Amino acid sequence: MDNHARRITVPLALLAVAVLAGCASTLPPVTRGDHPDYRTVLPPEPVPPEANHGAIFQAANAAALFEDFKARRVGDILTVVLSERTDARKSANTSTAKDSSVGLTDPILGGRPVTAGGTPILNTEVEMQRAFDGSGDAAQSNQLEGSITVTVAAVLPNGNLVVQGEKWVQINQGKEYIRLRGIVRPVDIRADNTVLSTQVGDAQLAYGGTGAVAQANSPGWLTRFFSSPIWPF
């Protein structure tokens, strides 16, 4: 391969690596219902009359006479009041220093100093200084308020409810979504069939958006390449 062909091949190889790195870091678009953990769960269908052996009670259509209308069965809805607030800060400082010196004055070899023209030539003095100062600060604050109505996906043996759902709102050129999944204790459900998000166990909460605004806030593939771990500098 001549030099001209080599000069062309190297930039093309770098460009191919950059494109692959940019594509690898690009997340697939989010669409409604694309994640099974946040899909709406429907209640079970009533048992057909020929299969219920003449029983009047139907679990799917049962209504309590002396209880509040709270979520308790698969397919029931529950409103989660979002009240999330996090604030984290971290600071680190490091300082080190080290000084060293070595001296060799008028060494004697064979009983005589080593000279050249009467001038000592092996006199040596070495001084070393090393210092390092490092500092770092990190701060992060998040706040999310609102509400989302989810459905009961499962009832655990201890009575706790597994809830999941998503909420989509289209605004101008884009869509915003909230997704939630977690475990709720029936005792934490208030009289108006609501529960605080801070009382949802094993909570998975996602908030994001799609459309022109979300794309404008996303870096391009070349920027992602230079910020990727494979970039050596």
N, C-alpha and C positions, 0 to 999 in steps of 0.2 A: 504494500500500500504506500503510495507516494505521500509527500507532505501535504499537498493540496487536499487530497481525499481525507487525510487524517484530520486536518483543520475543520473540514465540513462535518465529519462523523461525530467529533466530540461535542460541539454545540447541539447537534440533533439528539444525542444521547442524553445530555443534560435537560433538554426541553422535554423529552419523553418522560424522564424521571419526575420533573416538575409537574407535568400533567397528571401522571399517575398519583403523585402525592396529593395534589389538589382534589382529585376525584375520590381518593380514599377517605379524605377528611370531610367530604360533603355528606351531610345527613339526608336521608330520604325525606320527601315532603310528608308532613303530618296531615292525615285526613280523618274525618269523623268515622268512628267505628273500626279503625285499623288495628286497634290493640284489644285483645280479648279481655284484659283485666279491667277495662273501663266501659265495656258494652252494657247496655240496659238488659236486665234480667227480667223475663216475664214470669208471672205466677204460673203454677202448674194448672193444667187443664182439668176441669171437673171429670170425674169418672163417668163414663157412659151409663145410662140407666140399666142396660142389660148386664153390666159387670159389677154393679154395686149391691146386688143381692137384696134389693128392696129397702136398703137403709136410707133414712131421711137426711142424716148428717153428711155434709160434703166439706172436706177440709179446705178446699179452694174457695168456697163461698161462705165460710163460717164467720159469724159476727158476734162479738161479745156484748152481753147486755149490761154488764156492770164494770166495764173497763174503758179507759180512754182510747181514742183512735190513734194508737201509736204503731209504728212499724214493728212487726214481730214475725212475719212470715216471708218466705221467698216471694219476691215480686212487689212487696210493699215499698212505698217511697218514704224517704227520710230527708229532711233538709238539714244540711250541715252549714253552720254559721262560721265563716272563715275569719279567724282572728289570729293571724300568724305574725310574729315579730321576732326577729333575731338580730343580735348585735354582738359582733366578735372583734376583738383587737389582739394583736400580737406584736411584740417588740423584742429585738435581740441586738446585742452589741458585743463585739469581740475585738480585743487589742492585744497584740503580742510584740515583743522586741527582743533582740539578741545582738550583743556586740562581742567580737572576737579579735584578738591581735596576736601575731606571731613575729618574733624578732630574732635575727641571726647576725651577730656583730663580730667581725674580725675572726672568722674561724681559723684554727691552726691545723695545718696538715703537714706531717713530718717534722713538727717542731718549728715550722715557719709559717707566717701568714701567707695566704694566697693573694698575690698582687700581680698587676700588669702595669709596668712602668712606674712602680711605686704606689699604685692606686689599688686598694682592695677591690676585688671583683666579686666576692661572694657575700658581701653584706646584703642582708635581705630583711625587709620589714613588710608584713602583711597585716592589713586591718580590714575587718569585715563588719558590716552593719546590716541588720535585717529587721524590718518592721512591717507589721500588718495591722490595718484598721478596717473593721467591717461592721456594718450596721444594717438593720432591716426592720421595716415596719409594715404591718398589714392590718387593714381594717375592712370590715364588711358589715353592711346593714341591710336588712330586707324587711319588707312589710307587705302584707296581703290581707285585704279586707273584702268582704262580700258574702255571698252565699251560693251554694250549689245543691240541687236536689238530686239524690242518688236513689238507687234501688237496692233492696236486700238480695244479695246473690246466694247466700247460704246461711243456715242456722247451725251453729256449732253445738256439740253435745252439752256444753255447759250453759247454753242459752244465749251466748253472745252472737251478734249479727255481723256477718261479713257484708260490707256495703261497697258499691262501686258505681261509677257513673262519670259522665262528662257533660260540659256545657259549652256551646259554641255561640259566639255573637259576631255577626258580620257588621263591620264599620267601614264605610266608604270602600277603599280598595283592598281591604284585607279582612281577615278573620282572627279573632282571639278566642282561645279555648282554656278551660280549666278542667283538669282531670283529677279524680280522687278515688282512692281505694284504701280500706282499712277495716278495723274491727271496732264495733261499738257495743258497750254494755247497755242492756235495756234500762237499767236503773239510771243511766246518765241522760236518757231521752226525756226532754221536758214535756210539759202538758200540751204545748202547741206542736208537738212532733218535730222538734229541732234539737240539735246537739252541737256543742262547740267543737271546732276542729282540734282544739287542744286536748279534747277528751277522746279522740279517735286513736286507737292503738295501732301500731305497725302501719302508720299512715304513709301513703305514697301520694304526694301532691305535686302536680305539674301545671305550670302556667306558661303559655307561649302564644305565638301568633304566626300567621302565614300571610302571604301577599306582598305587595310592593314595599310597604314600610319595613316588614321583616327582612326582605331581601336587601334593602338599602343599608340595614344595620349589620349585614353579614360581610366579612372580608372576602375578596376575590381569591381565585385559586392560586395566583402567584404569591399573594401575601400569606396564604396558609402554607405554601411550600416553604417559604423562608422562615416561618415560625414552627415548622414541623421538627420532630426529633431527628430526622435523617439529615437535616442541614448541619454541616460540620462546624460552621463558624458562629 
